[in-house]
Amino acid sequence: MRWESLFADLEAQFEAEAARDQASEIQEFVRIERARQTLVQRLARHLDTRVDVQLLGAERLGGQLASLGKDWLMLRHGGTEELVPFRALAWWSGREPGRNPEPGERRVGFSQALRVLVRDRARVGIGGTDGQQLASGTLDQVGQDFVEVALHERDEFRRAPAVHGRCVIPFSAVARVRREE
């Protein structure tokens, strides 16, 4: 009887040790997976939920995380949409993650997203990384590392007589691009 009790005790110890080893391996696996996670992957869990962001120039924005690209996010609040390049983020926060994101790589870059606004002849306001409004008008051109804005009055369409200047802004100075209606 004593031998059976001893063997049962040893068996329980082995099982407990195996369970601890397995739990430790799982925890290590989770740490490794989290260490490999990118900002886009982390943000993707919050698509279609409310997030708040602070830009490098101390401007704060909040809204629904509507879309993500390779190096940008889009917030929607009210009737306004804002593109924010990741390099202009100081921080972001969100409540509980929403749906699980679709796996896959995000390929649309910031310049490609801006080219959609050029195609649409969208009126935009561009905020800088210093917190200042850099330009307001219609996007005319998006280069590899800059954007050109035709400056005109808010209530005017972008027509040659209405344009009173052009502003060329390097991407490094852009904190947000707000689509204005």
N, CA and C atoms as an extended XYZ file, in Angstrom:
543
Properties=species:S:1:pos:R:3:atomname:S:1:resname:S:1:resid:I:1 pbc="F F F"
N         0.819       -1.186        0.000 N   MET     1
C         0.000        0.000        0.000 CA  MET     1
C         0.865        1.254        0.000 C   MET     1
N         1.951        1.245        0.765 N   ARG     2
C         2.825        2.406        0.822 CA  ARG     2
C         3.490        2.638       -0.520 C   ARG     2
N         3.836        1.552       -1.222 N   TRP     3
C         4.474        1.698       -2.540 CA  TRP     3
C         3.510        2.345       -3.530 C   TRP     3
N         2.265        1.937       -3.497 N   GLU     4
C         1.275        2.501       -4.412 CA  GLU     4
C         1.106        3.996       -4.158 C   GLU     4
N         1.097        4.376       -2.901 N   SER     5
C         0.973        5.774       -2.538 CA  SER     5
C         2.201        6.562       -3.009 C   SER     5
N         3.384        5.998       -2.838 N   LEU     6
C         4.619        6.634       -3.269 CA  LEU     6
C         4.630        6.804       -4.789 C   LEU     6
N         4.270        5.750       -5.521 N   PHE     7
C         4.240        5.831       -6.986 CA  PHE     7
C         3.191        6.841       -7.467 C   PHE     7
N         2.062        6.878       -6.826 N   ALA     8
C         1.006        7.831       -7.196 CA  ALA     8
C         1.481        9.260       -6.961 C   ALA     8
N         2.208        9.461       -5.821 N   ASP     9
C         2.735       10.790       -5.514 CA  ASP     9
C         3.775       11.205       -6.557 C   ASP     9
N         4.683       10.282       -6.916 N   LEU    10
C         5.690       10.578       -7.946 CA  LEU    10
C         5.025       10.882       -9.292 C   LEU    10
N         4.022       10.114       -9.637 N   GLU    11
C         3.301       10.335      -10.900 CA  GLU    11
C         2.647       11.705      -10.898 C   GLU    11
N         2.050       12.119       -9.795 N   ALA    12
C         1.410       13.435       -9.690 CA  ALA    12
C         2.443       14.541       -9.824 C   ALA    12
N         3.635       14.339       -9.231 N   GLN    13
C         4.702       15.342       -9.342 CA  GLN    13
C         5.163       15.482      -10.797 C   GLN    13
N         5.335       14.345      -11.477 N   PHE    14
C         5.738       14.381      -12.883 CA  PHE    14
C         4.694       15.104      -13.733 C   PHE    14
N         3.431       14.822      -13.492 N   GLU    15
C         2.360       15.468      -14.256 CA  GLU    15
C         2.329       16.973      -13.988 C   GLU    15
N         2.526       17.352      -12.724 N   ALA    16
C         2.534       18.778      -12.371 CA  ALA    16
C         3.715       19.481      -13.038 C   ALA    16
N         4.876       18.847      -13.044 N   GLU    17
C         6.064       19.421      -13.687 CA  GLU    17
C         5.849       19.561      -15.193 C   GLU    17
N         5.253       18.546      -15.801 N   ALA    18
C         4.963       18.603      -17.241 CA  ALA    18
C         3.987       19.734      -17.548 C   ALA    18
N         2.988       19.926      -16.691 N   ALA    19
C         2.016       21.005      -16.893 CA  ALA    19
C         2.690       22.372      -16.758 C   ALA    19
N         3.599       22.526      -15.785 N   ARG    20
C         4.336       23.784      -15.616 CA  ARG    20
C         5.226       24.053      -16.826 C   ARG    20
N         5.896       23.008      -17.323 N   ASP    21
C         6.736       23.167      -18.515 CA  ASP    21
C         5.907       23.600      -19.716 C   ASP    21
N         4.748       22.976      -19.885 N   GLN    22
C         3.888       23.325      -21.008 CA  GLN    22
C         3.400       24.772      -20.883 C   GLN    22
N         3.000       25.176      -19.694 N   ALA    23
C         2.543       26.556      -19.480 CA  ALA    23
C         3.670       27.542      -19.749 C   ALA    23
N         4.871       27.198      -19.321 N   SER    24
C         6.028       28.055      -19.556 CA  SER    24
C         6.331       28.179      -21.049 C   SER    24
N         6.235       27.074      -21.781 N   GLU    25
C         6.459       27.103      -23.230 CA  GLU    25
C         5.404       27.951      -23.932 C   GLU    25
N         4.168       27.842      -23.500 N   ILE    26
C         3.087       28.636      -24.095 CA  ILE    26
C         3.329       30.121      -23.840 C   ILE    26
N         3.709       30.467      -22.614 N   GLN    27
C         3.990       31.865      -22.287 CA  GLN    27
C         5.149       32.403      -23.131 C   GLN    27
N         6.177       31.615      -23.310 N   GLU    28
C         7.320       32.030      -24.130 CA  GLU    28
C         6.896       32.208      -25.583 C   GLU    28
N         6.066       31.307      -26.100 N   PHE    29
C         5.565       31.411      -27.464 CA  PHE    29
C         4.766       32.707      -27.642 C   PHE    29
N         3.914       33.037      -26.676 N   VAL    30
C         3.117       34.263      -26.731 CA  VAL    30
C         4.032       35.488      -26.719 C   VAL    30
N         5.059       35.487      -25.880 N   ARG    31
C         6.007       36.613      -25.829 CA  ARG    31
C         6.712       36.794      -27.165 C   ARG    31
N         7.123       35.686      -27.782 N   ILE    32
C         7.799       35.760      -29.086 CA  ILE    32
C         6.850       36.310      -30.143 C   ILE    32
N         5.612       35.827      -30.162 N   GLU    33
C         4.638       36.312      -31.156 CA  GLU    33
C         4.356       37.793      -30.961 C   GLU    33
N         4.239       38.243      -29.741 N   ARG    34
C         3.991       39.668      -29.478 CA  ARG    34
C         5.192       40.511      -29.883 C   ARG    34
N         6.382       39.998      -29.704 N   ALA    35
C         7.584       40.741      -30.078 CA  ALA    35
C         7.691       40.902      -31.596 C   ALA    35
N         7.113       39.996      -32.348 N   ARG    36
C         7.156       40.061      -33.809 CA  ARG    36
C         6.053       40.938      -34.391 C   ARG    36
N         5.111       41.375      -33.575 N   GLN    37
C         3.963       42.127      -34.055 CA  GLN    37
C         4.374       43.529      -34.502 C   GLN    37
N         3.814       43.985      -35.619 N   THR    38
C         4.080       45.327      -36.122 CA  THR    38
C         2.972       46.273      -35.681 C   THR    38
N         3.205       47.555      -35.866 N   LEU    39
C         2.199       48.554      -35.522 CA  LEU    39
C         0.926       48.344      -36.339 C   LEU    39
N         1.066       48.038      -37.621 N   VAL    40
C        -0.103       47.800      -38.468 CA  VAL    40
C        -0.908       46.614      -37.940 C   VAL    40
N        -0.232       45.538      -37.568 N   GLN    41
C        -0.940       44.364      -37.037 CA  GLN    41
C        -1.662       44.700      -35.740 C   GLN    41
N        -1.021       45.494      -34.910 N   ARG    42
C        -1.636       45.871      -33.632 CA  ARG    42
C        -2.858       46.748      -33.864 C   ARG    42
N        -2.719       47.729      -34.756 N   LEU    43
C        -3.835       48.612      -35.066 CA  LEU    43
C        -4.978       47.869      -35.747 C   LEU    43
N        -4.656       46.878      -36.575 N   ALA    44
C        -5.682       46.150      -37.328 CA  ALA    44
C        -6.719       45.516      -36.406 C   ALA    44
N        -6.335       45.184      -35.203 N   ARG    45
C        -7.296       44.608      -34.246 CA  ARG    45
C        -8.340       45.624      -33.815 C   ARG    45
N        -8.075       46.916      -34.085 N   HIS    46
C        -8.981       47.987      -33.663 CA  HIS    46
C        -9.746       48.606      -34.829 C   HIS    46
N        -9.679       47.991      -36.009 N   LEU    47
C       -10.447       48.508      -37.145 CA  LEU    47
C       -11.927       48.580      -36.794 C   LEU    47
N       -12.558       49.646      -37.219 N   ASP    48
C       -13.988       49.887      -36.998 CA  ASP    48
C       -14.328       50.156      -35.534 C   ASP    48
N       -13.332       50.469      -34.720 N   THR    49
C       -13.593       50.874      -33.340 CA  THR    49
C       -13.042       52.287      -33.147 C   THR    49
N       -13.390       52.916      -32.047 N   ARG    50
C       -12.914       54.270      -31.763 CA  ARG    50
C       -11.490       54.205      -31.214 C   ARG    50
N       -10.641       55.077      -31.766 N   VAL    51
C        -9.286       55.234      -31.257 CA  VAL    51
C        -8.993       56.728      -31.118 C   VAL    51
N        -8.048       57.037      -30.268 N   ASP    52
C        -7.549       58.398      -30.111 CA  ASP    52
C        -6.076       58.381      -30.463 C   ASP    52
N        -5.632       59.426      -31.144 N   VAL    53
C        -4.223       59.525      -31.500 CA  VAL    53
C        -3.714       60.902      -31.114 C   VAL    53
N        -2.449       60.957      -30.767 N   GLN    54
C        -1.783       62.243      -30.578 CA  GLN    54
C        -0.672       62.310      -31.599 C   GLN    54
N        -0.643       63.423      -32.313 N   LEU    55
C         0.375       63.626      -33.333 CA  LEU    55
C         1.603       64.273      -32.710 C   LEU    55
N         2.706       64.240      -33.416 N   LEU    56
C         3.958       64.789      -32.896 CA  LEU    56
C         3.852       66.266      -32.546 C   LEU    56
N         3.018       67.010      -33.249 N   GLY    57
C         2.837       68.430      -32.962 CA  GLY    57
C         1.854       68.701      -31.844 C   GLY    57
N         1.498       67.684      -31.076 N   ALA    58
C         0.602       67.757      -29.915 CA  ALA    58
C        -0.863       67.852      -30.291 C   ALA    58
N        -1.207       67.774      -31.586 N   GLU    59
C        -2.607       67.769      -31.986 CA  GLU    59
C        -3.204       66.399      -31.666 C   GLU    59
N        -4.399       66.414      -31.090 N   ARG    60
C        -5.088       65.163      -30.763 CA  ARG    60
C        -6.275       64.978      -31.694 C   ARG    60
N        -6.431       63.749      -32.163 N   LEU    61
C        -7.546       63.381      -33.031 CA  LEU    61
C        -8.211       62.144      -32.463 C   LEU    61
N        -9.483       62.019      -32.725 N   GLY    62
C       -10.196       60.822      -32.312 CA  GLY    62
C       -11.243       60.477      -33.340 C   GLY    62
N       -11.556       59.213      -33.433 N   GLY    63
C       -12.581       58.792      -34.359 CA  GLY    63
C       -12.517       57.299      -34.595 C   GLY    63
N       -13.318       56.853      -35.550 N   GLN    64
C       -13.347       55.444      -35.907 CA  GLN    64
C       -12.140       55.137      -36.784 C   GLN    64
N       -11.416       54.092      -36.425 N   LEU    65
C       -10.295       53.648      -37.255 CA  LEU    65
C       -10.905       52.973      -38.478 C   LEU    65
N       -10.966       53.713      -39.575 N   ALA    66
C       -11.713       53.265      -40.752 CA  ALA    66
C       -10.882       52.432      -41.706 C   ALA    66
N        -9.585       52.698      -41.764 N   SER    67
C        -8.748       51.979      -42.724 CA  SER    67
C        -7.288       52.064      -42.301 C   SER    67
N        -6.518       51.116      -42.820 N   LEU    68
C        -5.078       51.077      -42.562 CA  LEU    68
C        -4.352       50.804      -43.863 C   LEU    68
N        -3.197       51.404      -43.986 N   GLY    69
C        -2.316       51.109      -45.105 CA  GLY    69
C        -0.990       50.620      -44.581 C   GLY    69
N        -0.039       50.568      -45.455 N   LYS    70
C         1.292       50.088      -45.084 CA  LYS    70
C         1.943       51.008      -44.060 C   LYS    70
N         1.721       52.318      -44.196 N   ASP    71
C         2.394       53.282      -43.328 CA  ASP    71
C         1.477       54.432      -42.905 C   ASP    71
N         0.170       54.188      -42.874 N   TRP    72
C        -0.790       55.231      -42.508 CA  TRP    72
C        -2.064       54.610      -41.934 C   TRP    72
N        -2.840       55.471      -41.282 N   LEU    73
C        -4.166       55.088      -40.811 CA  LEU    73
C        -5.156       56.165      -41.238 C   LEU    73
N        -6.427       55.793      -41.295 N   MET    74
C        -7.468       56.769      -41.606 CA  MET    74
C        -8.495       56.762      -40.493 C   MET    74
N        -8.748       57.954      -39.963 N   LEU    75
C        -9.773       58.142      -38.945 CA  LEU    75
C       -10.989       58.786      -39.592 C   LEU    75
N       -12.166       58.385      -39.133 N   ARG    76
C       -13.409       58.985      -39.597 CA  ARG    76
C       -14.172       59.462      -38.372 C   ARG    76
N       -14.562       60.726      -38.382 N   HIS    77
C       -15.402       61.253      -37.306 CA  HIS    77
C       -16.339       62.278      -37.920 C   HIS    77
N       -17.618       62.085      -37.648 N   GLY    78
C       -18.621       62.924      -38.305 CA  GLY    78
C       -18.524       62.686      -39.799 C   GLY    78
N       -18.448       63.736      -40.570 N   GLY    79
C       -18.293       63.608      -42.011 CA  GLY    79
C       -16.862       63.814      -42.466 C   GLY    79
N       -15.922       63.797      -41.546 N   THR    80
C       -14.530       64.093      -41.857 CA  THR    80
C       -13.683       62.828      -41.876 C   THR    80
N       -12.760       62.776      -42.817 N   GLU    81
C       -11.782       61.682      -42.887 CA  GLU    81
C       -10.393       62.292      -42.812 C   GLU    81
N        -9.516       61.643      -42.060 N   GLU    82
C        -8.151       62.134      -41.917 CA  GLU    82
C        -7.160       61.006      -42.122 C   GLU    82
N        -6.198       61.246      -42.995 N   LEU    83
C        -5.088       60.313      -43.191 CA  LEU    83
C        -3.952       60.758      -42.289 C   LEU    83
N        -3.387       59.808      -41.557 N   VAL    84
C        -2.281       60.112      -40.651 CA  VAL    84
C        -1.142       59.135      -40.935 C   VAL    84
N         0.020       59.651      -41.360 N   PRO    85
C         1.155       58.744      -41.550 CA  PRO    85
C         1.689       58.287      -40.189 C   PRO    85
N         2.112       57.038      -40.099 N   PHE    86
C         2.591       56.506      -38.825 CA  PHE    86
C         3.743       57.317      -38.248 C   PHE    86
N         4.603       57.850      -39.096 N   ARG    87
C         5.766       58.591      -38.594 CA  ARG    87
C         5.362       59.873      -37.869 C   ARG    87
N         4.086       60.301      -38.012 N   ALA    88
C         3.603       61.501      -37.325 CA  ALA    88
C         2.902       61.181      -36.010 C   ALA    88
N         2.786       59.895      -35.665 N   LEU    89
C         2.114       59.493      -34.422 CA  LEU    89
C         3.045       59.606      -33.233 C   LEU    89
N         2.564       60.258      -32.180 N   ALA    90
C         3.278       60.226      -30.907 CA  ALA    90
C         2.796       59.007      -30.116 C   ALA    90
N         1.457       58.783      -30.118 N   TRP    91
C         0.862       57.603      -29.495 CA  TRP    91
C        -0.562       57.439      -29.991 C   TRP    91
N        -1.110       56.276      -29.722 N   TRP    92
C        -2.525       56.010      -29.995 CA  TRP    92
C        -3.063       55.154      -28.876 C   TRP    92
N        -4.366       55.235      -28.676 N   SER    93
C        -4.995       54.378      -27.668 CA  SER    93
C        -6.383       53.993      -28.147 C   SER    93
N        -6.810       52.839      -27.711 N   GLY    94
C        -8.137       52.347      -28.046 CA  GLY    94
C        -8.643       51.508      -26.898 C   GLY    94
N        -9.917       51.313      -26.875 N   ARG    95
C       -10.488       50.454      -25.834 CA  ARG    95
C       -10.261       49.004      -26.214 C   ARG    95
N       -11.266       48.222      -26.082 N   GLU    96
C       -11.142       46.805      -26.411 CA  GLU    96
C       -11.013       46.618      -27.915 C   GLU    96
N       -10.148       45.710      -28.327 N   PRO    97
C       -10.039       45.437      -29.764 CA  PRO    97
C       -11.362       44.962      -30.335 C   PRO    97
N       -11.563       45.284      -31.607 N   GLY    98
C       -12.776       44.850      -32.291 CA  GLY    98
C       -12.593       43.464      -32.866 C   GLY    98
N       -12.893       43.331      -34.119 N   ARG    99
C       -12.830       42.033      -34.790 CA  ARG    99
C       -11.395       41.601      -35.022 C   ARG    99
N       -11.224       40.315      -35.285 N   ASN   100
C        -9.905       39.825      -35.661 CA  ASN   100
C        -9.631       40.245      -37.092 C   ASN   100
N        -8.460       40.802      -37.345 N   PRO   101
C        -8.167       41.305      -38.680 CA  PRO   101
C        -7.944       40.180      -39.689 C   PRO   101
N        -8.176       40.520      -40.937 N   GLU   102
C        -7.860       39.592      -42.011 CA  GLU   102
C        -6.341       39.480      -42.086 C   GLU   102
N        -5.813       38.268      -42.172 N   PRO   103
C        -4.366       38.165      -42.303 CA  PRO   103
C        -3.931       38.658      -43.678 C   PRO   103
N        -2.723       39.142      -43.742 N   GLY   104
C        -2.205       39.615      -45.019 CA  GLY   104
C        -1.445       40.907      -44.849 C   GLY   104
N        -0.734       41.244      -45.862 N   GLU   105
C         0.105       42.429      -45.834 CA  GLU   105
C        -0.660       43.616      -46.393 C   GLU   105
N        -0.487       44.754      -45.790 N   ARG   106
C        -1.091       45.993      -46.273 CA  ARG   106
C        -0.103       46.612      -47.254 C   ARG   106
N        -0.545       46.865      -48.462 N   ARG   107
C         0.377       47.299      -49.504 CA  ARG   107
C         0.239       48.756      -49.899 C   ARG   107
N        -0.881       49.378      -49.620 N   VAL   108
C        -1.106       50.755      -50.051 CA  VAL   108
C        -0.334       51.700      -49.143 C   VAL   108
N         0.587       52.443      -49.749 N   GLY   109
C         1.404       53.388      -48.997 CA  GLY   109
C         0.735       54.752      -48.896 C   GLY   109
N         1.333       55.625      -48.098 N   PHE   110
C         0.797       56.969      -47.862 CA  PHE   110
C         0.677       57.744      -49.170 C   PHE   110
N         1.700       57.706      -50.004 N   SER   111
C         1.643       58.463      -51.261 CA  SER   111
C         0.542       57.928      -52.173 C   SER   111
N         0.330       56.632      -52.182 N   GLN   112
C        -0.748       56.062      -53.005 CA  GLN   112
C        -2.119       56.501      -52.496 C   GLN   112
N        -2.286       56.556      -51.185 N   ALA   113
C        -3.556       57.016      -50.615 CA  ALA   113
C        -3.797       58.483      -50.990 C   ALA   113
N        -2.745       59.295      -50.983 N   LEU   114
C        -2.886       60.698      -51.372 CA  LEU   114
C        -3.234       60.842      -52.843 C   LEU   114
N        -2.725       59.950      -53.682 N   ARG   115
C        -3.027       60.018      -55.118 CA  ARG   115
C        -4.515       59.793      -55.391 C   ARG   115
N        -5.178       59.043      -54.523 N   VAL   116
C        -6.627       58.884      -54.649 CA  VAL   116
C        -7.300       60.243      -54.444 C   VAL   116
N        -6.800       61.031      -53.492 N   LEU   117
C        -7.361       62.367      -53.252 CA  LEU   117
C        -7.092       63.297      -54.436 C   LEU   117
N        -5.938       63.150      -55.083 N   VAL   118
C        -5.645       63.941      -56.284 CA  VAL   118
C        -6.638       63.579      -57.385 C   VAL   118
N        -6.832       62.300      -57.585 N   ARG   119
C        -7.768       61.829      -58.619 CA  ARG   119
C        -9.171       62.369      -58.364 C   ARG   119
N        -9.585       62.399      -57.093 N   ASP   120
C       -10.924       62.870      -56.735 CA  ASP   120
C       -11.028       64.392      -56.706 C   ASP   120
N        -9.903       65.083      -56.897 N   ARG   121
C        -9.860       66.556      -56.825 CA  ARG   121
C       -10.402       67.025      -55.473 C   ARG   121
N       -10.040       66.309      -54.450 N   ALA   122
C       -10.553       66.571      -53.104 CA  ALA   122
C        -9.907       67.816      -52.497 C   ALA   122
N       -10.715       68.565      -51.804 N   ARG   123
C       -10.223       69.705      -51.040 CA  ARG   123
C        -9.700       69.165      -49.713 C   ARG   123
N        -8.501       69.597      -49.322 N   VAL   124
C        -7.874       69.074      -48.114 CA  VAL   124
C        -7.290       70.197      -47.265 C   VAL   124
N        -7.114       69.875      -46.011 N   GLY   125
C        -6.347       70.704      -45.093 CA  GLY   125
C        -5.184       69.848      -44.607 C   GLY   125
N        -3.988       70.382      -44.666 N   ILE   126
C        -2.808       69.613      -44.271 CA  ILE   126
C        -2.235       70.201      -42.990 C   ILE   126
N        -2.155       69.357      -41.968 N   GLY   127
C        -1.579       69.753      -40.689 CA  GLY   127
C        -0.142       69.269      -40.599 C   GLY   127
N         0.697       70.075      -40.000 N   GLY   128
C         2.116       69.742      -39.913 CA  GLY   128
C         2.514       69.079      -38.615 C   GLY   128
N         3.700       68.506      -38.615 N   THR   129
C         4.221       67.849      -37.418 CA  THR   129
C         4.525       68.848      -36.306 C   THR   129
N         4.505       70.146      -36.632 N   ASP   130
C         4.694       71.175      -35.603 CA  ASP   130
C         3.361       71.626      -35.000 C   ASP   130
N         2.253       71.001      -35.448 N   GLY   131
C         0.944       71.335      -34.910 CA  GLY   131
C         0.244       72.454      -35.664 C   GLY   131
N         0.885       73.045      -36.654 N   GLN   132
C         0.319       74.150      -37.416 CA  GLN   132
C        -0.393       73.651      -38.671 C   GLN   132
N        -1.353       74.448      -39.151 N   GLN   133
C        -2.001       74.176      -40.432 CA  GLN   133
C        -1.027       74.623      -41.515 C   GLN   133
N        -0.618       73.697      -42.385 N   LEU   134
C         0.364       74.014      -43.417 CA  LEU   134
C        -0.270       74.567      -44.681 C   LEU   134
N        -1.392       73.991      -45.094 N   ALA   135
C        -2.033       74.433      -46.330 CA  ALA   135
C        -3.471       73.957      -46.359 C   ALA   135
N        -4.258       74.667      -47.150 N   SER   136
C        -5.640       74.292      -47.388 CA  SER   136
C        -5.930       74.571      -48.853 C   SER   136
N        -6.437       73.568      -49.543 N   GLY   137
C        -6.711       73.732      -50.966 CA  GLY   137
C        -6.980       72.377      -51.599 C   GLY   137
N        -6.600       72.247      -52.867 N   THR   138
C        -6.809       71.011      -53.607 CA  THR   138
C        -5.471       70.379      -53.919 C   THR   138
N        -5.353       69.087      -53.664 N   LEU   139
C        -4.116       68.388      -54.006 CA  LEU   139
C        -3.957       68.373      -55.523 C   LEU   139
N        -2.807       68.829      -55.988 N   ASP   140
C        -2.522       68.841      -57.421 CA  ASP   140
C        -1.588       67.719      -57.828 C   ASP   140
N        -0.626       67.429      -56.975 N   GLN   141
C         0.377       66.431      -57.331 CA  GLN   141
C         0.904       65.765      -56.070 C   GLN   141
N         1.196       64.475      -56.210 N   VAL   142
C         1.869       63.738      -55.150 CA  VAL   142
C         3.126       63.151      -55.760 C   VAL   142
N         4.265       63.552      -55.254 N   GLY   143
C         5.532       63.004      -55.715 CA  GLY   143
C         5.958       61.841      -54.835 C   GLY   143
N         7.202       61.465      -54.987 N   GLN   144
C         7.721       60.360      -54.193 CA  GLN   144
C         7.822       60.729      -52.717 C   GLN   144
N         8.155       61.988      -52.453 N   ASP   145
C         8.330       62.394      -51.062 CA  ASP   145
C         7.767       63.788      -50.766 C   ASP   145
N         6.825       64.243      -51.592 N   PHE   146
C         6.215       65.544      -51.370 CA  PHE   146
C         4.791       65.558      -51.909 C   PHE   146
N         4.050       66.579      -51.495 N   VAL   147
C         2.707       66.815      -52.006 CA  VAL   147
C         2.618       68.293      -52.398 C   VAL   147
N         1.900       68.570      -53.491 N   GLU   148
C         1.698       69.953      -53.942 CA  GLU   148
C         0.221       70.288      -53.827 C   GLU   148
N        -0.055       71.441      -53.222 N   VAL   149
C        -1.426       71.879      -52.979 CA  VAL   149
C        -1.678       73.175      -53.731 C   VAL   149
N        -2.769       73.210      -54.506 N   ALA   150
C        -3.220       74.447      -55.139 CA  ALA   150
C        -4.025       75.216      -54.096 C   ALA   150
N        -3.604       76.411      -53.777 N   LEU   151
C        -4.245       77.209      -52.732 CA  LEU   151
C        -5.362       78.049      -53.341 C   LEU   151
N        -6.539       77.963      -52.764 N   HIS   152
C        -7.682       78.764      -53.214 CA  HIS   152
C        -8.656       78.899      -52.058 C   HIS   152
N        -9.591       79.817      -52.195 N   GLU   153
C       -10.576       80.049      -51.138 CA  GLU   153
C       -11.435       78.802      -50.934 C   GLU   153
N       -11.888       78.624      -49.725 N   ARG   154
C       -12.659       77.440      -49.356 CA  ARG   154
C       -13.943       77.301      -50.188 C   ARG   154
N       -14.580       78.402      -50.480 N   ASP   155
C       -15.847       78.335      -51.208 CA  ASP   155
C       -15.665       78.373      -52.732 C   ASP   155
N       -14.438       78.314      -53.203 N   GLU   156
C       -14.143       78.315      -54.634 CA  GLU   156
C       -13.759       76.910      -55.091 C   GLU   156
N       -14.130       76.574      -56.322 N   PHE   157
C       -13.636       75.346      -56.931 CA  PHE   157
C       -12.222       75.598      -57.429 C   PHE   157
N       -11.485       74.540      -57.616 N   ARG   158
C       -10.110       74.665      -58.095 CA  ARG   158
C       -10.134       74.932      -59.602 C   ARG   158
N       -10.177       76.194      -59.926 N   ARG   159
C       -10.110       76.651      -61.310 CA  ARG   159
C        -8.920       77.602      -61.391 C   ARG   159
N        -8.302       77.689      -62.539 N   ALA   160
C        -7.094       78.519      -62.694 CA  ALA   160
C        -7.261       79.934      -62.137 C   ALA   160
N        -8.368       80.635      -62.418 N   PRO   161
C        -8.490       81.997      -61.877 CA  PRO   161
C        -8.607       82.044      -60.348 C   PRO   161
N        -9.110       80.977      -59.757 N   ALA   162
C        -9.307       80.957      -58.302 CA  ALA   162
C        -8.029       80.616      -57.538 C   ALA   162
N        -7.064       79.975      -58.195 N   VAL   163
C        -5.826       79.562      -57.527 CA  VAL   163
C        -4.936       80.776      -57.306 C   VAL   163
N        -4.583       81.028      -56.047 N   HIS   164
C        -3.731       82.181      -55.733 CA  HIS   164
C        -2.324       81.769      -55.312 C   HIS   164
N        -2.002       80.499      -55.469 N   GLY   165
C        -0.648       80.047      -55.171 CA  GLY   165
C        -0.583       78.534      -55.072 C   GLY   165
N         0.632       78.062      -54.938 N   ARG   166
C         0.868       76.629      -54.773 CA  ARG   166
C         1.814       76.453      -53.590 C   ARG   166
N         1.614       75.344      -52.916 N   CYS   167
C         2.442       75.042      -51.750 CA  CYS   167
C         2.966       73.613      -51.907 C   CYS   167
N         4.281       73.447      -51.849 N   VAL   168
C         4.900       72.130      -51.927 CA  VAL   168
C         5.368       71.763      -50.521 C   VAL   168
N         4.901       70.607      -50.059 N   ILE   169
C         5.176       70.198      -48.677 CA  ILE   169
C         5.848       68.825      -48.686 C   ILE   169
N         7.020       68.700      -48.080 N   PRO   170
C         7.645       67.374      -47.986 CA  PRO   170
C         6.843       66.481      -47.035 C   PRO   170
N         6.799       65.193      -47.339 N   PHE   171
C         6.081       64.250      -46.481 CA  PHE   171
C         6.570       64.322      -45.033 C   PHE   171
N         7.843       64.597      -44.847 N   SER   172
C         8.391       64.620      -43.484 CA  SER   172
C         7.744       65.685      -42.610 C   SER   172
N         7.098       66.698      -43.225 N   ALA   173
C         6.441       67.758      -42.460 CA  ALA   173
C         4.955       67.498      -42.244 C   ALA   173
N         4.392       66.480      -42.898 N   VAL   174
C         2.943       66.226      -42.855 CA  VAL   174
C         2.581       65.329      -41.670 C   VAL   174
N         1.649       65.821      -40.843 N   ALA   175
C         1.140       65.029      -39.721 CA  ALA   175
C        -0.234       64.445      -40.019 C   ALA   175
N        -1.026       65.161      -40.833 N   ARG   176
C        -2.360       64.676      -41.180 CA  ARG   176
C        -2.836       65.367      -42.448 C   ARG   176
N        -3.690       64.671      -43.161 N   VAL   177
C        -4.361       65.240      -44.331 CA  VAL   177
C        -5.851       65.043      -44.103 C   VAL   177
N        -6.553       66.141      -43.923 N   ARG   178
C        -7.989       66.108      -43.639 CA  ARG   178
C        -8.756       66.414      -44.913 C   ARG   178
N        -9.614       65.480      -45.293 N   ARG   179
C       -10.464       65.699      -46.462 CA  ARG   179
C       -11.579       66.639      -46.046 C   ARG   179
N       -11.680       67.769      -46.725 N   GLU   180
C       -12.690       68.767      -46.396 CA  GLU   180
C       -13.828       68.693      -47.395 C   GLU   180
N       -15.028       68.857      -46.925 N   GLU   181
C       -16.197       68.821      -47.813 CA  GLU   181
C       -16.661       70.211      -48.099 C   GLU   181
